[in-house]
Amino acid sequence: MPRLFWKFFAIIWLTLASSVAVIILIVYLFQAVPFSRELELRQQEFAMDLAAKVLARDGEDAAQRFARTSEDTAPLGLTMSRATGSGACAEERGAETRLILKDGICYRISVLGKANVVLDYLALLMPWIAIFISSTISAAALARYLIRPVVHLRDGLSALAHGRFDVRIGDKMAGRRDEVTALAHDFDASAARLQQLQDAQQRLFHDVSHELRSPLSRLQAAVGVLRQSPTKLDAMLGRMDREVERLDALVGEVLTLARLTGRSDLPLKAQTLDVIELLNDILSDAAFEAQARGVSITASVEGSFNAEVEGELIYRALENVVRNAIKYTAAHTRITVLCETAGERLKLSVTDQGPGVRRDELERIFQPFSRGDDAVSSDGYGLGLAIARQAIERHGGRVYASLPDAGGLTVTLELPRKAMAYSPAEDQA
């Protein structure tokens, strides 16, 4: 908390300095010196005691000269006179009077008090007034400095509690740069993340319902045809089987994606396996399927890369990326697979020669049920790359797409040798 500390330090000391300056100004204008009355009384007592000693030792003339010299030097109203009346020296000694018996004569030594009750009380109370004023101003300044952002933060949290994730408070910090501002920006980041999750959830519900509607509609159509023409039973049963398979595949992918996104706090079921060997198995099966469209796969995959990963997730990620390339590449073209090891990370790039996507769609294609606008294939549900990204990021890696100069699309996966703890911040890598 260094910034807040220095700001509090500056506020407190500026307030104290201002209070001291005000006290000095009051002293200068009204001569209301703190404890001035006590000092004056001590001076008067000292002068009377000294005059009494001079009188007792050197006589009346010496005492008179001392009194005049004292008044010229520091006027205290010091006077000396002979007391009259019998028994004058028997009177009690007062705070402003001394009675001295010298050679049978009673002398009265006294001072004239210049007491100003208002100034005396003001001088007495001045330190406490300064403490009160400085503490009040400091408390008010600190409260004002802290309460305003706390109010904004409270309003923001209240908005989040009511489901309003579009609230931002970072722009209300009025140019502040301290820990409270950092907290406000963290709040904005959390609110933005919650808004993204809400939007993704709503979009997922919409897309799932849309994707389910098509095979269900075709099933209903097949049932309707059967009711009208029972003789088409075999053809319609085959059609219904295909639609059920599509529904099963869609539900399976949705469940996989939900398991990756909704239960990301669960530990991975890690095991040690050779990722490159797993990739070669996937490429072997993919090459056989790609022959139907005249697509060849050029692979530069050598060596081994033993990693602690959850095998099922990594298999799905690699398979989805390779099959996505086969799906969208043009017929009679080539898919290039490059694999290299850099330290403790494996980097895999899969490049197709399909229509590619626009540059502003490079991130959108990793969202569920998202396909490039120029995609010509209608197979699949747009979940493959989303599952691949979630699976790789759960292992502490990352997945991204780029546009090669020769056209098409390149999807790159980076996988660490040892799975790291999943963090939501990695979703925005």
Wavefront OBJ file of the C-alpha trace (Angstrom):
o trace
v 0.000 0.000 0.000
v 2.810 2.529 -0.707
v 0.710 5.077 -2.603
v -2.079 5.269 -0.051
v 0.496 5.498 2.738
v 2.209 8.498 1.211
v -1.091 10.194 0.473
v -2.277 9.700 4.058
v 1.120 10.857 5.288
v 0.908 14.001 3.156
v -2.657 14.800 4.239
v -1.874 14.439 7.948
v 1.326 16.451 7.848
v -0.113 19.176 5.636
v -2.979 19.512 8.095
v -0.597 19.715 11.054
v 1.563 22.256 9.257
v -1.504 24.360 8.457
v -2.619 24.205 12.105
v 0.805 25.310 13.330
v 0.782 28.172 10.831
v -2.622 29.303 12.119
v -1.371 29.152 15.724
v 1.679 31.244 14.821
v -0.562 33.782 13.106
v -2.855 34.004 16.149
v 0.140 34.464 18.443
v 1.519 37.172 16.199
v -1.775 39.062 15.912
v -3.101 38.728 19.462
v 0.096 38.036 21.379
v -1.676 35.033 22.840
v 1.379 32.970 23.629
v 0.575 29.533 25.093
v 1.252 29.464 28.862
v 2.086 33.193 28.789
v 0.167 33.830 32.044
v 2.208 31.234 33.885
v 5.428 32.715 32.536
v 4.380 36.189 33.590
v 3.549 35.025 37.118
v 6.925 33.323 37.412
v 8.680 36.505 36.291
v 6.717 38.627 38.758
v 7.477 36.296 41.655
v 11.146 36.237 40.743
v 11.308 40.065 40.532
v 9.548 40.523 43.900
v 11.768 37.943 45.610
v 14.877 39.555 44.170
v 13.733 43.054 45.196
v 13.025 41.762 48.741
v 16.538 40.340 49.002
v 18.084 43.592 47.758
v 16.002 45.539 50.307
v 16.980 43.248 53.160
v 20.658 43.384 52.318
v 21.329 46.880 50.893
v 18.488 49.018 52.113
v 15.637 51.042 50.677
v 17.622 53.153 48.191
v 19.227 50.091 46.578
v 15.835 48.399 46.342
v 14.281 51.492 44.694
v 17.126 51.596 42.165
v 16.619 47.896 41.436
v 12.876 48.435 40.912
v 13.468 51.303 38.460
v 16.127 49.346 36.576
v 13.884 46.300 36.425
v 10.983 48.331 35.002
v 13.226 49.866 32.378
v 14.481 46.416 31.364
v 11.289 44.275 31.642
v 8.184 46.202 32.738
v 6.277 44.091 35.227
v 4.701 46.888 37.284
v 7.189 46.346 40.148
v 6.763 48.966 42.897
v 8.017 49.375 46.462
v 6.426 51.542 49.163
v 6.280 51.862 52.927
v 3.251 50.212 54.472
v 1.276 52.211 56.987
v -0.804 51.092 59.886
v -0.029 49.020 62.837
v 0.655 45.413 62.188
v 0.975 45.965 58.419
v 3.739 43.358 58.087
v 1.561 40.809 59.834
v -0.713 40.571 56.847
v -0.622 37.408 54.804
v 1.642 37.229 51.812
v -0.212 37.424 48.493
v 0.641 36.269 44.981
v 1.339 39.867 43.894
v 2.668 41.292 47.168
v 5.673 40.901 49.445
v 5.830 42.503 52.941
v 9.367 43.026 54.273
v 10.334 44.391 57.723
v 13.581 46.397 57.548
v 14.932 48.508 60.429
v 11.500 48.596 62.033
v 9.836 49.821 58.880
v 7.389 47.646 56.890
v 7.889 47.812 53.141
v 5.352 46.593 50.537
v 6.751 45.198 47.302
v 4.075 44.541 44.666
v 3.464 44.105 40.975
v 0.541 45.249 38.852
v -1.091 42.318 37.016
v -2.018 42.882 33.353
v -4.292 39.919 33.148
v -6.466 39.511 30.033
v -8.886 36.715 30.798
v -9.863 36.111 27.176
v -6.288 35.901 25.945
v -5.273 33.832 28.926
v -7.968 31.260 28.250
v -7.218 31.371 24.519
v -3.546 30.743 25.187
v -4.424 27.891 27.557
v -6.760 26.217 25.089
v -4.676 26.864 21.986
v -2.795 23.505 21.933
v -6.034 21.558 22.370
v -7.767 23.660 19.732
v -4.877 22.947 17.344
v -5.097 19.203 17.995
v -8.865 19.235 17.479
v -8.702 21.270 14.280
v -5.883 19.226 12.737
v -7.496 15.881 13.593
v -10.888 17.068 12.277
v -9.457 18.292 8.992
v -7.361 15.143 8.556
v -10.326 12.866 9.285
v -12.548 14.824 6.881
v -9.946 14.752 4.108
v -9.265 11.031 4.522
v -12.960 10.189 4.731
v -13.690 12.196 1.605
v -10.777 10.584 -0.175
v -11.864 7.043 0.696
v -15.647 7.191 0.863
v -16.264 8.313 -2.718
v -14.570 5.298 -4.359
v -16.087 2.985 -1.758
v -19.540 4.316 -2.688
v -18.808 3.674 -6.376
v -17.587 0.186 -5.535
v -20.675 -0.503 -3.438
v -22.944 0.654 -6.272
v -21.033 -1.545 -8.699
v -21.321 -4.612 -6.481
v -25.020 -3.919 -6.017
v -25.411 -3.789 -9.795
v -23.594 -7.110 -10.162
v -25.831 -8.629 -7.502
v -28.841 -7.602 -9.599
v -27.405 -9.139 -12.768
v -26.170 -5.933 -14.402
v -22.692 -6.801 -15.639
v -22.247 -3.737 -17.850
v -21.388 -1.465 -14.893
v -17.888 0.054 -14.856
v -16.390 2.239 -12.125
v -12.797 2.711 -13.277
v -13.685 5.913 -15.148
v -15.133 7.411 -11.947
v -11.836 7.506 -10.087
v -11.145 11.089 -11.242
v -7.548 10.519 -12.270
v -6.506 8.814 -9.033
v -3.537 6.472 -9.179
v -3.381 4.328 -6.067
v -4.465 0.969 -4.682
v -8.128 2.001 -4.621
v -7.939 2.757 -8.354
v -6.303 -0.619 -8.938
v -9.195 -2.219 -7.042
v -11.671 -0.346 -9.267
v -9.930 -1.610 -12.415
v -9.924 -5.141 -11.018
v -13.654 -4.755 -10.439
v -14.108 -3.626 -14.044
v -12.120 -6.613 -15.282
v -14.251 -8.970 -13.177
v -17.460 -7.341 -14.388
v -16.287 -7.594 -18.005
v -15.428 -11.242 -17.486
v -18.841 -11.940 -15.952
v -20.491 -10.139 -18.853
v -18.513 -12.255 -21.324
v -19.545 -15.423 -19.526
v -23.176 -14.332 -19.470
v -23.091 -13.460 -23.166
v -21.371 -16.751 -23.950
v -23.969 -18.660 -21.935
v -26.860 -16.948 -23.673
v -25.226 -17.452 -27.051
v -24.608 -21.105 -26.211
v -28.245 -21.654 -25.258
v -29.369 -19.986 -28.480
v -26.940 -21.927 -30.671
v -27.654 -25.266 -29.000
v -31.391 -24.792 -29.458
v -30.826 -23.768 -33.072
v -28.588 -26.753 -33.816
v -31.002 -29.154 -32.116
v -33.964 -27.796 -34.019
v -32.660 -28.854 -37.452
v -32.249 -32.623 -36.833
v -35.446 -32.677 -34.775
v -37.317 -31.042 -37.623
v -35.960 -33.621 -40.044
v -36.984 -36.400 -37.655
v -40.490 -34.966 -37.494
v -40.547 -34.764 -41.284
v -39.488 -38.417 -41.555
v -42.204 -39.443 -39.101
v -44.744 -37.503 -41.148
v -43.636 -39.213 -44.354
v -43.927 -42.621 -42.661
v -47.464 -41.880 -41.579
v -48.426 -40.918 -45.105
v -46.410 -43.624 -46.903
v -45.656 -46.658 -44.726
v -43.962 -48.292 -47.737
v -40.979 -45.919 -47.322
v -40.146 -47.426 -43.963
v -36.603 -48.549 -44.813
v -35.567 -45.214 -46.340
v -37.064 -43.174 -43.523
v -35.530 -45.420 -40.843
v -32.098 -44.830 -42.380
v -32.753 -41.103 -42.432
v -33.890 -41.179 -38.813
v -30.780 -43.126 -37.783
v -28.544 -40.461 -39.352
v -30.387 -37.677 -37.570
v -30.165 -39.499 -34.247
v -26.429 -39.941 -34.786
v -26.100 -36.218 -35.471
v -28.028 -35.431 -32.312
v -25.839 -37.811 -30.324
v -22.671 -36.241 -31.752
v -23.925 -32.736 -30.985
v -24.890 -33.619 -27.427
v -21.515 -35.311 -26.921
v -19.602 -32.230 -28.068
v -21.772 -29.905 -25.978
v -21.170 -32.073 -22.918
v -17.424 -32.072 -23.591
v -17.366 -28.296 -23.916
v -19.502 -27.898 -20.775
v -17.147 -30.173 -18.835
v -14.164 -28.073 -19.913
v -15.703 -24.670 -19.208
v -18.032 -25.339 -16.308
v -15.788 -27.595 -14.199
v -12.423 -25.964 -14.838
v -11.640 -25.997 -11.108
v -11.406 -29.786 -11.047
v -7.881 -31.248 -11.252
v -6.757 -32.884 -14.470
v -6.490 -36.668 -14.646
v -2.917 -36.366 -15.820
v -0.886 -39.224 -17.211
v 2.476 -39.371 -18.952
v 2.242 -40.057 -22.671
v 4.046 -39.230 -25.909
v 2.044 -36.442 -27.532
v 3.879 -36.804 -30.857
v 3.047 -40.504 -31.014
v -0.583 -39.621 -30.312
v -0.450 -37.026 -33.090
v 0.954 -39.555 -35.552
v -1.956 -41.918 -34.844
v -4.423 -39.097 -35.482
v -2.647 -38.090 -38.706
v -2.699 -41.704 -39.932
v -6.468 -41.964 -39.514
v -7.006 -38.465 -40.922
v -4.911 -39.200 -44.031
v -7.080 -42.211 -44.827
v -10.267 -40.118 -44.554
v -8.785 -37.216 -46.549
v -8.157 -39.457 -49.581
v -11.853 -39.342 -50.400
v -11.457 -35.629 -51.333
v -8.016 -35.966 -52.836
v -6.430 -34.177 -49.886
v -2.911 -35.093 -48.838
v -1.224 -34.424 -45.499
v 2.403 -33.332 -45.381
v 3.718 -33.820 -41.871
v 7.017 -32.845 -40.299
v 6.603 -34.696 -37.032
v 9.641 -36.347 -35.529
v 11.042 -37.381 -32.182
v 9.008 -37.631 -29.012
v 7.478 -35.312 -26.453
v 6.538 -36.996 -23.196
v 4.138 -34.798 -21.259
v 1.907 -35.061 -18.191
v -1.537 -34.458 -19.720
v -5.079 -35.771 -19.640
v -4.967 -38.031 -22.663
v -8.624 -37.788 -23.672
v -8.619 -33.990 -23.737
v -5.381 -33.727 -25.688
v -6.586 -36.347 -28.167
v -9.807 -34.404 -28.734
v -7.894 -31.146 -29.164
v -5.419 -32.526 -31.714
v -8.078 -34.455 -33.588
v -10.436 -31.492 -33.805
v -7.757 -29.200 -35.227
v -6.642 -31.749 -37.847
v -10.194 -32.685 -38.842
v -11.163 -29.025 -39.029
v -8.340 -28.490 -41.533
v -9.486 -31.491 -43.625
v -13.074 -30.241 -43.542
v -12.363 -26.736 -44.824
v -9.389 -27.219 -47.132
v -10.144 -27.234 -50.849
v -10.375 -30.549 -52.692
v -7.114 -31.902 -54.149
v -4.963 -29.686 -51.949
v -2.457 -30.294 -49.185
v -2.517 -29.884 -45.415
v 0.804 -29.076 -43.770
v 1.522 -30.175 -40.215
v 4.645 -28.821 -38.497
v 5.712 -29.907 -35.042
v 8.673 -28.594 -33.079
v 9.868 -28.659 -29.490
v 11.060 -25.472 -27.847
v 12.348 -26.179 -24.357
v 9.491 -27.496 -22.271
v 6.771 -26.654 -24.806
v 5.506 -28.395 -27.908
v 4.403 -26.175 -30.798
v 2.103 -27.700 -33.426
v 0.939 -25.797 -36.525
v -1.735 -27.133 -38.920
v -2.165 -25.197 -42.176
v -4.921 -25.823 -44.735
v -5.582 -24.326 -48.175
v -9.204 -23.490 -47.670
v -11.035 -20.148 -47.951
v -9.632 -18.974 -44.604
v -11.355 -16.323 -42.548
v -11.245 -12.571 -42.285
v -8.641 -11.145 -39.961
v -11.310 -9.888 -37.561
v -12.659 -13.468 -37.259
v -9.424 -15.059 -36.009
v -10.687 -15.018 -32.423
v -14.363 -15.566 -33.167
v -13.787 -18.975 -34.752
v -12.799 -20.309 -31.309
v -16.206 -19.456 -29.883
v -18.820 -22.257 -29.689
v -20.992 -22.722 -32.788
v -18.910 -20.186 -34.670
v -17.712 -20.667 -38.231
v -16.043 -18.302 -40.606
v -18.420 -16.346 -42.821
v -16.690 -17.754 -45.924
v -16.917 -21.369 -44.755
v -18.426 -23.626 -47.406
v -18.768 -26.794 -45.361
v -21.986 -27.309 -43.441
v -20.807 -30.407 -41.588
v -20.143 -30.151 -37.874
v -21.424 -27.683 -35.330
v -18.610 -25.208 -34.872
v -17.516 -26.733 -31.560
v -14.228 -28.361 -32.578
v -11.918 -25.362 -32.213
v -13.726 -24.207 -29.059
v -13.116 -27.616 -27.452
v -9.504 -27.601 -28.638
v -8.798 -24.206 -27.097
v -10.445 -25.079 -23.788
v -8.584 -28.394 -23.578
v -5.160 -26.878 -24.333
v -5.669 -23.884 -22.041
v -6.641 -26.192 -19.181
v -3.134 -27.609 -19.495
v -1.555 -24.161 -19.365
v -1.011 -23.885 -23.126
v -2.610 -21.699 -25.759
v -4.280 -21.961 -29.162
v -4.444 -19.244 -31.787
v -5.070 -18.831 -35.518
v -3.208 -16.881 -38.175
v -3.455 -16.195 -41.895
v -0.507 -17.495 -43.962
v 0.647 -15.498 -46.971
v -0.283 -18.325 -49.358
v -3.896 -18.315 -48.167
v -5.886 -20.684 -46.053
v -5.705 -20.824 -42.270
v -3.062 -21.876 -39.741
v -4.074 -23.076 -36.283
v -1.225 -23.270 -33.772
v -1.235 -25.172 -30.489
v 1.370 -24.703 -27.751
v 1.411 -27.340 -25.037
v 3.695 -27.406 -21.964
v 5.406 -30.613 -20.945
v 3.825 -30.476 -17.494
v 0.238 -29.387 -17.058
v -0.046 -26.213 -15.015
v -2.896 -25.159 -12.726
v -5.804 -23.724 -14.633
v -6.502 -20.022 -14.106
v -9.400 -18.010 -15.538
v -6.889 -15.383 -16.596
v -5.518 -17.874 -19.115
v -8.782 -17.687 -21.011
v -7.737 -14.255 -22.207
v -4.232 -15.254 -23.284
l 1 2 3 4 5 6 7 8 9 10 11 12 13 14 15 16 17 18 19 20 21 22 23 24 25 26 27 28 29 30 31 32 33 34 35 36 37 38 39 40 41 42 43 44 45 46 47 48 49 50 51 52 53 54 55 56 57 58 59 60 61 62 63 64 65 66 67 68 69 70 71 72 73 74 75 76 77 78 79 80 81 82 83 84 85 86 87 88 89 90 91 92 93 94 95 96 97 98 99 100 101 102 103 104 105 106 107 108 109 110 111 112 113 114 115 116 117 118 119 120 121 122 123 124 125 126 127 128 129 130 131 132 133 134 135 136 137 138 139 140 141 142 143 144 145 146 147 148 149 150 151 152 153 154 155 156 157 158 159 160 161 162 163 164 165 166 167 168 169 170 171 172 173 174 175 176 177 178 179 180 181 182 183 184 185 186 187 188 189 190 191 192 193 194 195 196 197 198 199 200 201 202 203 204 205 206 207 208 209 210 211 212 213 214 215 216 217 218 219 220 221 222 223 224 225 226 227 228 229 230 231 232 233 234 235 236 237 238 239 240 241 242 243 244 245 246 247 248 249 250 251 252 253 254 255 256 257 258 259 260 261 262 263 264 265 266 267 268 269 270 271 272 273 274 275 276 277 278 279 280 281 282 283 284 285 286 287 288 289 290 291 292 293 294 295 296 297 298 299 300 301 302 303 304 305 306 307 308 309 310 311 312 313 314 315 316 317 318 319 320 321 322 323 324 325 326 327 328 329 330 331 332 333 334 335 336 337 338 339 340 341 342 343 344 345 346 347 348 349 350 351 352 353 354 355 356 357 358 359 360 361 362 363 364 365 366 367 368 369 370 371 372 373 374 375 376 377 378 379 380 381 382 383 384 385 386 387 388 389 390 391 392 393 394 395 396 397 398 399 400 401 402 403 404 405 406 407 408 409 410 411 412 413 414 415 416 417 418 419 420 421 422 423 424 425 426 427 428 429
